[in-house]
Amino acid sequence: MEAISDEEMKENLSRARAYVGVLLMAGPKYGTPEARAIIYQHGKRNIELRKAGKFPIICPVTDRGPLRGFGVFSVSEEEVRTIMDEDPGVMAGVFTYELHPVRGFPGSTLPDKSA
């Protein structure tokens, strides 16, 4: 790991911007028979939001705990709340969510681990 100078640290911090983080939790209807089809629709909608530039970081959680996903939105908290309240999984009780203001660095990406 390469060390950075204090100046480089300050420069990086000055580029940080506000985003909205979402934690997606299993809701009361998560394990029901109809949940699978609803989760598919939820995932399809997430990809549409990513394609629209509103939800650039989407991370489904693959363990069996109550946290089912997390991500970062690039729109206002008010818009994210509307998006999440209209999510098919949230509306059906398959998921609940929490929103958190976060700061991040524009242009951050996840590496392609398959390459």
GUGUVO-881258 format. One line per 4 residues: for each residue x, y, z of C-alpha. Coordinates in Angstrom, 2 decimals, always signed. Layout:
<atoms>
X,Y,Z | ... $
</atoms>
This chain:
<atoms>
+0.00,+0.00,+0.00 | +1.37,+3.37,-1.04 | +1.51,+6.11,+1.62 | -0.14,+9.44,+0.82 $
+0.88,+12.91,+1.91 | -1.24,+15.21,+4.07 | -1.76,+17.42,+1.01 | -3.07,+14.48,-1.01 $
-5.38,+13.54,+1.88 | -6.78,+17.09,+2.04 | -7.26,+17.14,-1.73 | -9.18,+13.84,-1.61 $
-11.37,+15.03,+1.25 | -12.22,+18.21,-0.64 | -13.68,+16.10,-3.49 | -16.02,+14.10,-1.23 $
-19.71,+14.61,-1.97 | -22.98,+13.83,-0.20 | -24.85,+10.67,-1.16 | -27.58,+8.55,+0.45 $
-26.81,+5.07,+1.72 | -29.57,+2.48,+2.03 | -29.62,-0.63,+4.19 | -32.16,-3.19,+3.02 $
-33.41,-5.59,+5.67 | -35.58,-8.71,+5.47 | -39.18,-7.75,+6.20 | -41.92,-9.82,+7.80 $
-42.85,-11.46,+4.47 | -39.29,-12.20,+3.32 | -39.55,-16.01,+3.49 | -43.03,-16.36,+2.02 $
-43.78,-18.29,-1.18 | -44.61,-15.12,-3.15 | -41.41,-13.33,-2.08 | -39.20,-14.80,-4.82 $
-41.15,-13.16,-7.68 | -41.31,-9.87,-5.77 | -37.54,-9.95,-5.15 | -36.99,-10.46,-8.88 $
-39.08,-7.36,-9.65 | -37.20,-5.43,-6.95 | -33.87,-6.42,-8.54 | -35.05,-5.50,-12.02 $
-36.09,-2.07,-10.75 | -32.71,-1.60,-9.09 | -30.97,-2.21,-12.42 | -33.28,+0.34,-14.06 $
-32.33,+2.86,-11.34 | -28.64,+2.11,-11.91 | -29.07,+2.57,-15.65 | -30.75,+5.95,-14.97 $
-27.73,+7.01,-12.88 | -29.68,+7.23,-9.62 | -28.38,+4.07,-7.88 | -24.76,+3.49,-8.95 $
-23.75,+1.12,-6.15 | -26.01,-1.90,-5.56 | -24.79,-4.68,-3.28 | -27.04,-7.66,-2.51 $
-25.90,-9.37,+0.69 | -25.34,-13.09,+0.20 | -25.19,-14.42,+3.74 | -28.33,-15.55,+5.54 $
-28.56,-12.66,+8.02 | -31.28,-10.03,+8.24 | -29.32,-7.53,+6.11 | -30.28,-8.34,+2.52 $
-28.52,-5.51,+0.70 | -26.92,-2.11,+0.79 | -26.21,+0.55,-1.75 | -25.51,+4.17,-2.51 $
-27.90,+6.55,-4.26 | -26.74,+9.69,-6.05 | -30.01,+11.62,-5.63 | -31.55,+13.52,-2.71 $
-32.71,+11.78,+0.45 | -36.28,+12.86,-0.34 | -36.12,+11.22,-3.76 | -34.53,+8.08,-2.31 $
-37.31,+7.82,+0.29 | -39.91,+8.05,-2.50 | -38.03,+5.46,-4.57 | -37.80,+3.08,-1.63 $
-41.42,+3.58,-0.51 | -42.49,+2.62,-4.06 | -40.19,-0.42,-4.23 | -42.24,-3.59,-4.86 $
-40.41,-5.47,-2.11 | -40.95,-2.74,+0.47 | -44.60,-2.32,-0.53 | -45.17,-6.09,-0.15 $
-43.45,-6.31,+3.26 | -40.61,-8.44,+1.87 | -38.10,-5.71,+2.77 | -37.72,-2.81,+5.16 $
-35.06,-0.16,+4.79 | -33.00,+2.50,+6.53 | -31.52,+5.58,+4.87 | -28.26,+7.18,+5.98 $
-26.51,+10.29,+4.70 | -23.00,+9.31,+3.58 | -20.04,+10.97,+1.88 | -18.14,+9.42,-0.97 $
-15.77,+10.15,-3.78 | -17.21,+10.77,-7.27 | -15.88,+8.28,-9.76 | -15.34,+5.53,-7.19 $
-16.00,+2.13,-8.75 | -16.00,-1.51,-7.81 | -13.18,-3.45,-9.50 | -14.05,-6.14,-11.99 $
-12.78,-9.19,-10.12 | -13.42,-11.45,-13.12 | -10.69,-9.76,-15.15 $
</atoms>
